[in-house]
């Protein structure tokens, strides 16, 4: 899923509940609303049902139709339309008849077969060749539930009914999310209605059938003897998360991922469940998720012995295989309360899961279970209404399963709205009503002017525990004077030295009992700044060491983007014998220093601090200074001067064929100890860059650095194993003021040659023979990492002679998909 989808509205009419709030309150009170006919079993009959009060009632005037027409319409159509109208009016805060009501709404609906006509009108004509038959079909058939609703409410997005047995409404959810991503609609309503007519009808229990002999639904239990039918209607309203926040909508939950598949023939019979099918689907949806972050699994859980055993075995096997942790995820089920609403059951479970996340509670849905050995299982069964604790590291997450008889499976991963998303909605005002710009909210939802303890370099300290420290800070164009002086392809790129500075600032605040240094620094994801970005800086203690992390999360992304990681280690003593005085007495070869404005990674004035450089037998010695005093504080000085120091490496790797316009991105550092380097007071800094033996990767450069005291010439800092990745630029005349680019190769004019060109570039990047690369191979499978993908986009830009957005080079796409995308640009 490319962008998060928010659930912004819910509505339902269920047994014992006229609203979603009633439904949730019944669950919290343990109220099971199954109606039973006492004494029927003595006659060999059984009657148990989730009975919907008012199923024959309908406010036809609200929808502008006559009573005569309304009587002809299946109650499933009618109740679905009522729920849709209620939900949309809650979201829009106006009647659907209002002329300003948003009409760009999709409708995705499901219902079982019609039982209303045969029991209320006797003999009926359903032939499409007669007027009566056509009218009966249009007012009652399941093909028309979505279309009728769209017509009655004048909704103009896609109107589609989805029929896949019990999995129908979660399949609708999947399809609606795709429609929102494709901008087929601004909002989408997903749901269904299930009303068997008449509701109260006895059935004869047959051993091996799906219906309960006891008249109760007991999923995952030794008491289980079948399911109970339920009646009702339920819907949810979906929007893109960014739009929901902008429109000031309440957010009930966020859809993180959805997935579908079919069992095929991997089972004993058509109606039997398939362990392979369920495991394949759930494993795919949760592929990149830490399963221990999932606190609730709202199961399909029909109460049938075979189905429940297969479902539980699949869940235990899959989750246990992904983590050895136990008893971290509660099992939940909605069917014990209202019965099995078949085609509508998935969205009923979804509504229950959203309320559970929002209120932070688990409900005791399952009783009489001895299958589940809680000490050995990832799952546990709440015995009463219990708190669902929140985590400092991730929001509450829940999964919802829905498996259709016949073999269609659907699975959804939900996430509660973060504090920032809730606060954004709570504090949002429409743009026209704003008299001044809104203050940027931090990730946690706190404002930048919050009264919590704050630190100049680290922002707000939101968690201050013995083993966990978390800071949040917002970085934007106005945060530092150097922001716009460090650019990648004319876009502001946060330099890696800023992450190093933040890591060092965190370590300085930890009050460590030893002299420390940084190690294993990894720069994982570039940060292009095109607006305010909230950063979270965290330090986690593990035994005697600390791990550090910097990540961001925008409202259009699911998972946080991890930009950099590092570890704090014990400082090593300096064993370097060379001194500055000794270096200055050795043979020196002056080196010219030039800054080209058209470099792939360009450096403005704040980063042009390398004033003098000479080549020595030990490497290149550089003089770093800020004579104009542009860098006013320690933070800015450290970021910009350290970046200028690292520019020395290019000089010492000059034999590697570096072009003037080539750019470089720092990717990792083995060890950093620069605590004794005075970044502010010293007028000049001296650093020595020594190239290591060439990396096995042609575009990688590894350098070691020493920093010297201006006062006595002794070593005061070391950085070991600085790895930089080259981004190829264009050959230009050897003058820093030249703007006349001379491309090394002419642009490719024939679009049909994009695919072989792409294969050739990838072959060179990853070192795989062209003949071994298939058009169906994804970049990720070929070993193209994020830095190589960036270089690929730059190289393609040269060869194709047109602007390539780095985001077009999605590593999940195949060679063929990327080539097609580039051809159509």
N, C-alpha and C positions, 0 to 999 in steps of 0.2 A: 504494500500500500504506500503510495507516494506521499500522501499528506494525511494527517490525522483527521478523523471524522468524529464530530461531537454528537451525542444524543442530547437534544435540546428540549424535547417534549415527550411526554408519555400520557397515555390514556387507556383505560380498560373498563370493561363491565364484565365481572366474573362472579362466580357463585359467592354470595355473601358480601360482595363488594361492588359498589357503584362507581368507585374511582380507584386510581392506583394507590392513593393514600390509604383507603379502606383495605385494599388487598394487603399492603405492607403491614398495617396495624394488626390485621388478623394473623399474619404469619408470626409477628413478634409475640403475640399473645398465645400462640400455639393453637389457634382456632382452626379446626379442620371442617370444612363446610360441605362434606359429602352427605347427601340425603339418602336414607335407607328406608325401605318398606319392611317394617317389622313383621315377622311371621311368614314372609313369602317363602323362605327356604324350606319350611315344613311341607310345602306343597311341591317341592322340587324346583321352585323358581327363585330367582334372585333379582333384586332391584337395588342398585346403588348408583348414584349419579351426582355429579357436580351440577346442581340445579341453578339456572339463571333466572332470577326474578325479573319480571317485566320483559321477557323475551318477545312478547307479542305487542309491546308498546312502541310507538314511533311518533315523533313530532313532525308530521309531514308538512305542516305549514312553514316550519323553519327552513325547509329545503324547497319551498315553492311548488309543491306538487299536490294533487288532489287526493282525498281519502280513497277514492275508487282506485286510483293508480297505485297508491301505497299498499293496499290490501293484496295486490297481485305480486308484490315484490318479496322475494325470499327474505326472511328475518336476518339471515346472515349478511346480505347486502345492506340492509337497513342499519343494523347495529355497527357494522364496519364504518358506514358513512358517519354515524353519530360520533364514534370514537375519533375518526379523522378530523371532523369539524372541531371537536373539543380540544384535541391536541394542538391543531394549528392555531386556533384562537388563543390558546394559552401562550404559544410562542410569539404570535404577532401582536397580542394584546389588543385585538380588535375583532369585530365580527367578520366572518368570511364574506358577508355581503357588502362590506365596506369597499368603496371604489379604489382605495389605496392598498388593499390587501394584496400580498405577493402571490401572483398566479403562477410563477415559474417553479411549480412544485411537481415532483414525480410521485406516482402512486404505485406501490408494489404490494399486491394483495394475494391472499390464499384462502381457500375454504374447501371443505369436503363436499361430497355429492349432495345434491338437493334432496331433502326429504319433506319439504313443506308442501309442495304441490300435491303429491300423491295422497297425503293424509288430510288435506283441507278441501280439495276440489273433486275428489272422486276420480272419474275417468278424465284424463287430460290428453290433449293433442299436443305433441311435441314435434310434429313434423314441420320442417322449415318451408314446406310447400303450401302451407295455409297461413292465413293471417293470425288465427288463434294460436297455432303452433309456433309461429315466429315470435308472437308476443310472449308466450309462456317461456320460451327459451331466453329471450332478451332480459326478462325480469327475474329469472331464477337460476340460469346456468352459471357455473363457476367461471366460465370464460369471460363474464361481463362484470364481475365484482369491481375490478379496478376501473374499468371504463365508466361504469355507472357512477361511481364515486367522483371521478374526475369531472363528469358532466354535471352532477348535482352541485359541486362546489366550484365549478369553473376553474379547474386546475389544469395547467397547460404544459406540464412536463411529460415525460414518458408515463404511460398508464399500462401496467403489465401485470397479469396474474401469473403466479408461479405455483406449479403443482408438482410436488415431490413427496407426497405422503407427510409423515411427521416432521420432516426436515424443511418443509416449505418456507416458513417465515425466516429462518436463518439463511436460507439460500437467497431469499428476497433481499435480506440485509446485505449480503455479499454483492448482489447485482446493483443495489442502490448506491453502495459506496463507490463502485466503478462509475456509475452515472454522474455522481458528484465530482469525482476526479476529472471526468471528461467534460464537465460543465454542461451536461445535458439538462441540469436543473440546479436551482439555488438551494432548494430543500427537497428532501425525499421522505415520504411517509411509508413506513414498512409495517405490515401486520396482517391480521386475518380475523376471521370469525368462524366459529364452529358451533352450530346449534342443530342438534338432531331433533326432529319433530315426529311425535311428541317426546318431550324430555323424559317423562315418567313412563317407562315401559319395562316390563319384567323380561328377564332372559333366563334361559335354562343353562345352567352351568355344565360345561363339558370338559372333562379332564384333558389337559393339554391345550385348551384354548387360552386366549390372552386375557380374558376378563376374570375378575376376582370372585372367588367363592365366598369370601368373608365380607365383601363389600367395602374393603379398605385397601388403599395402595401403600405397600410397605417396601420401598426400594431397598436394595442391598441388605436384605433381612431374611432371617430364617422364617419369619412370618409371611413372607411374600407368597402370594398365590394368584397373582394376576393384577391387571390394572383396572382402573375405574374411569369410565368416560366422563368428561367434563364439558360444560357449555359456556360460551362467552365470546368476547371479542377483545382484542388488545392491539395497540399500535405504538410505535415510537417515531419521533421526527428526527431526521438527521440533517446536519449541516457540516461544512468544512469548519474545523476548529477555529481557524483565523477569522472566519466570517461570524461565527457564533460569538466570539469575544467582541468583535467590532459592533455587532448588533445588540450587545448587552443581554444575551440570552442566558438563562440558567442552564448549567451543564450538569446532566445527570451522570454521564460517563463518557469515556473516550474509547472509540473502537481502534484498537492497536493493530489487529491483524484478523483476517478471515480466511477460511479455506474450505474447499469442497472436493469431494471425490466420490467414486462409486465402488462398491465391492466387486462388481463384475461377477465372475463365477467362482470366486475364492471362498466358498462356503458350501454347507451341506444341502441347502435348499434355497428356493427363491426368497422365502420369508425369514430365513435364519440370519442372525448377525454374523459379521465377518471380523475376527480379531485382526487379521492382516490389513483389511481396509481401514479400520478405525486407527490402528497404530500408525499406518503410513500417513494418514491425514494429520493427526495430532502432532506427530513428530515433525512434519513439515512446517506447520504453523508455529511451533515452538522452537524451531531450529536455532535461532539466535537469541533465545530468551533464557535467562537464569531462572530455572523452574522454582527455585526456593523463594523467588519474589512473588510467586502466585499464592495467594492466601485463601482462595475459594475456588472450587471446581463445581459449578452448577451442572450436575450430570443430567443425561437424558432420563435415566432412572425411572423406568415404567412400572417396576414392581413385578415383572415377569422373571422367573427364576433363571431361564437360559440367558435372556438379554442382559440382565443385571450382572450375572457372573462374568460374561464375556467382557462387558464394559469395565468392570472393576479390575479384572485381570490385566486388560490392556493398559489401564491407567497406572496400576502399580508397577507393571513391568517397564513401561516407558519412563515414568518419573524416576524410578529407582535406578534405571540405567543412566539417567542424566545427572543424578546427584545422590550421594549416600545418605543425605540428611533424612530424618524421619519426623513425622507428626508436625509438619509445618503448613499443611494445606487442608482446610475443612472441606468435607463433602456436603453439598447442598442439593435439594430437590424441591421443585414446586408442586409436583403432582399429588403428594399426600394431602395438600390443602384444598385443591380445586378440581382434581382429577386430570385426566389426560385429554387435552384439547386438540390432539392430533395435529392438523395442519397449522394450528395457532400456537401450539405448545412452546415452540422455540422462543418466540417473542415474550411469552409469559415468563419464562425462565430468565430472559434478558432483563426484564423490568425488575424482577426480584434481585438479581445480582447487582444491578445499579444501586438500588436502595441499600443493600447490604454494604457496598463500598462507601457510599456517601455518609451513612450513619456510623460506619466502623463497628458493626456488630455481626456476629454469626448466630444463626438460629438453629434450634435442635430439630432438624427435619426428619432424621432417620432414626428409627427405634428398632430394638430387637435384633441387633446385628451381632453375629459372632464370626462372620467371615473375616472381618477386618482386625488384624492383629496390630494394634496401634504402635507398639514398640518397634515393629519391623516395617511399617508402611509409611510412605510419604504423607498419607492421609489420616485424618482423625475425624471423629464424630462429636460435635459439640453436644453436651448433655443438657445444656440450658442456654438461655440467651447470654452470650458472652461477648466481651470486648474484642474487637479485631484491632490489635495495636498497629499504629502507623510506624513506618520506618524512616529513619533519617536519610537512607541511601536511595530509596525508590518509593514511588507511590503504591497504594494498594492496587493489586491486580487480581482479576478473576477470569475464569474461562467458562464458556457455556457450550455444551454439546447438544446436538440434535441429530438423531439417526432415523432415517425414514425406512419403514418396512419395505423391503424390496432392494435396499442397498445404497441409497443416496445418503451421504454423510456430510454434516456441516459442523464447523468448529470456529469459535470466536474467542479472541483474547481482548479483554477490556482493561481499562486503567481508569482510576479515579482522576478527576481534574486536580491538578496541583494547586497549592496555595496561591501561586502566581496567577494561574488561570482563573481561579475563583475570585481573587482580588481584582484582576483585570476587568472581569464582568461587573463586580460590585462597584468599582470606581469609574466604570466607563460612562461617558456622556456622548451623545451624538456630536459629530464634528461641528455642526452648525451652532451648537449651544456652547461651545468652548470659547471662553474669552482669552485663554492663554494655553500654551502647549501643556499636555499632560506630563507629569513627572514620570520618568521611566521606573517601572517596577523591577525589583530584583527577582531572581529565580524563585525565591521563597514567597514572593508577594509583598515583602517589605519595601518601603520606598527608600530612595537613596538618601533622604534626609532623616531616616529613622533615628530614634534616640538610643538604640542599642549600642553596645560598645563597638566602636569602629576604629580602624587603623588606616593611616594615610595611604599605605601601599596596597593593603589587602582588602579594604572595604569593610563590610559588616561581619562581625563574628557571630554567626547564627547558631553554631553548636560548639560548646566548649566543655568537652568531657575528657576524662583521663586518657582514653585511647582514641578519641576522634575529635578533630578540630576541623570546622568547616567555615569558610569565609565566602562571602558573595560580593561581587563588585561589578559595576556596569562600565564597560569601555565603549567610548564613542569618539567621534572626530574631535570633540572639544576636550577630551580627557588629557591629552598630552600634545605638546607642540610638534612632536615628530611624527604623528600619525600619518599625515599625507606625504611625508618624505620617504616612505618605504613602500614601494609599489610593485605589484606584479601585473604586467600588461595594463598599466594605467588604472589599477584598482588598489586601494589601500590594503596592504598585507601586513598583519601583525608580525614583527620579527621574532625569531626564536629566542633572541636574547631577552625579550620581555618575559617569556615563560621562565627562563633561568632566573631572572630577577625576582619573579614571584615565588619560585621555589626557595630561593635564598631568604626571602622575607619571611616566609612561613617558618623555615628552620630557625631563624633568629628569634621568633616569638615562642618557640617551644620550650625555652629554658632547659636545654639539654644538659645532662651531667657530664658531658664529654665534649672535646673539641671535634667539630664535625666538618664533613665535606659532602658534596653531592656525587652520586654515581648512577650509572645506568639511565641516563637521561635519554628519553625517546620523544621525538617530535613526530606525532602521528597524523595530525590533520591540520592543514593550513586554515587560517581564519582570515577571510576577506571581509573587510569592514564596510558595509554599505548602510549602516544605521546602528543604533544602540544595541549592544549584545551583552546579556548578563553572563558572567563567568562564575563558576563555582570552583573554589580552591579547597581541596581536602587533604588532610594528613591522617593516616590510619596507622596505629601502632600495632606491630606484630612482634611479640616477645620483646627483644631489645632494639628493634629497628623500626623505622618509620617509612611508609610508602606515601608518595605524593602524587596528586592528580589535578589536572586542570581540564575542565570541560565546560561546554556551553550547551544551551538547549533553547531553540527558538520555538515559537508557537506552531510552526509548520513542520516540526520534526517529532518523531516518536522518541527514539532513544537519544540520550545526551551524546553530543559529539566530544569524544575524548581527544583533546589537542596535544597534551603532553603528559608524561609520567616521569617519575624519578624516585630515587631512594636516598635516604640520609644514612651516611656511614661514618665510622670513626676516621678522623683525619690521619693521613700518613705523614711522616716527617719528610721534608724535602731532601732528596739525595743528589740533587743537581750540583755539580762543582763549579760550573761556569758562572762568571760574574759579568755585569755590564761593562766594567772597566776592561776586563780581558777581551770581551768582544770588540770593543771600540779600538783596541790596539791591533786587531787582526786585519788581514787584507779585506778590503771592502770594495764592492762593485755597486755604484749608484744605480737605482732602479727608478724609472719614471712612473709617476702615479697619475692616472687619468680616470675621470668619471664620465661615462657616456650616457647621455640622456635617454637613449633608446635601448638600453639594456633590458633584457627580459625582466630581471629584478633590478629596478633602478633605485639609486640612493640620492635623496635630496640633501640640502645643506646640513641638516641635523646629523647626517651619517657620514659626511665628508670630513673626517677628522684624522685620517692617515696623512700626516704632513711630510714625512720623509721615510725612505726605505733604502736599505743597502743589503746586498747579498754577502753573506759571510760563509766560512766553511761549515758552520753549524746550522745554517738556514738563513732566513730573511729577518733582519732586525728592523722593526718599525717604530716610528715616533708618533705617538697619538696625543693630540691636544685640542682644546677648544678655546683658541685665543680670543675669539669674539665674545665669549661668555654667553653663548646662546642657550646652554643647558643650565637651568637655574637651580635644580635640586638633585638630590642623590639618585632618585629613581630615574629621571631622564638621563643623567650623566652615565649611570651604569648601563642602561639599555643601549644608548647610542655609541658610547666609547667602546664598550665590549664588542658591539657589531663591527666597529671600525677596526678593532684589533684582529677580528677573524677574517677581515678582507686580505690580510697579509698572505693567507694560504695560497691565493691565486698566483702570487708572484713566485712562490717556491714550487708550484706545480706547473710552471710555464712550459716545461717540456712536454706537457700532455696535450698540446694543440688547442689551447683555450683561445676563443675568439673574443674580440673586444666587447661584443654584444651578448655573450653568454651570461646567463643568470645562474645563481646558486641558492639552494635551500638547504639549511642545516637539518639533518635527519636524526643524528644521535651524538652523544658525548659519553665517553667511558667514565671520566672522573673530572670533577671541578673543585678546586680549592683556591678561591680568590678572596677569602675573607679578610686578608690583610692588605688588599689593594685599596688605596685611597682614591675613590672615584671622583671626589669633589674637590678636596683641598689641593691636591697635587696639580701643578701647572702642566706637567707633561707625564705621560706614561710610556714606558718602553716595553715592547713585547717581541719575543723571538718565535717565529713560526718555522717548524721543522717538518718537512714532508716525510711521511712514512713510505714504505715500499708500496708500489701501486696496488690498488684494490683489484680483486678479481673482476669486478664490474667496471667496465670502461668509463661510465659516467660518474663514478664515485671517487672522492678525494678524501684522504685521511691525513690529519695534521695534528701535531702536538705543539703546545704553547707554553712559554715561560714568561712571567711578568717580573720586572725588576724595579727595585726602589730607586728613585732618583737621588735619594740622600746618600746611600752607601753602596748602591749597585748590587746588593744582594737579591737573591730570588725571593719574591714575596707572594707569588701565586703560580699555580700550574693548572693547565687544562690538557687532559690526555684523550687522545682518540676522537678528535672532532671529525665527524663524517659529514661531508656535504655532497649533494647531488646536483649535477650540472643539468641545466635546462638550455638546450641549444638555441642561440640567437641567430642573427643574420650577419653575413660578412659585410662590413662597411669600410670606407676609407679610414685609414688610421689617424683620425682626428676627432677629438671629443666634441667638436661643435658641428660635425657633419650631420645633416638630416637626409642625405640622399642614399637610401638603402639600395644596395646592389645584391639581389638575391642570388644565392649560390646555384639555384636551379629555377628554371622557368615554371610558372604555374601549370598545373595539369588542366587541359581544356576539355578533355573527353570524360564525361561523368562515368562512363562504363569502366574506366580504369581505376576507379576509387578502390574497389575491392582488392585487386593485386597490389596497389600502392599501400593500402592499409596493412596487408599481410607482410609486405617487404619491411615496413617500418617496425612492426611488432617483432618480426624475426630478428631485426638488428637490436631492438631494445632488450629482448629476453634471451637472446642467444640460441634460438631454436631454428632449425632449418626450415625454409619456406615450404618445402614439400610436406613437412610434418604438420603444418597448420591448416586446419579445416575451416571453412566458412562458418560452420556451426559452432566452433569453439568460442566460449566466452573469454573475454580478456582476463577475468579472474582465474579461470582454469589454466590459462597460459602463463600465469605468474606475473601479470602486470599489476603492480601495486599503485597506490594513489599518486606517488611522485612520477612513476613511469607514465601513468595516464595523463598527467599534466604535460609531460614532455611530448607525449604522443599528440596532444591537441596542438601544441606549438609547432611541431614539425608538419602536421597536416595543414596548418594555417599557411605555412610557407609554400608547400607543394601544391595546394589547391588554389592558392591565391585569393582566399576569402576568409572572413572572420569566423573563427571556431570558438564557441563557448566551451570552456573546459567541462561544464556540466553535461554537454552532449556526449562525452566519452564516459559512459556508464560502464563500469567494469563488469556488471552483471550481464550486459548485452553481448550477443555474439558478433563476430566479425561482419556477418551478413546484415544484422540489424543496424549496426553502426554505419556501415557503408550506405545502406538505404536512407538512413537519416541524413547523412551528409549529402547525398545526391539530391535530396528534396529541399535542402536549405536554400 
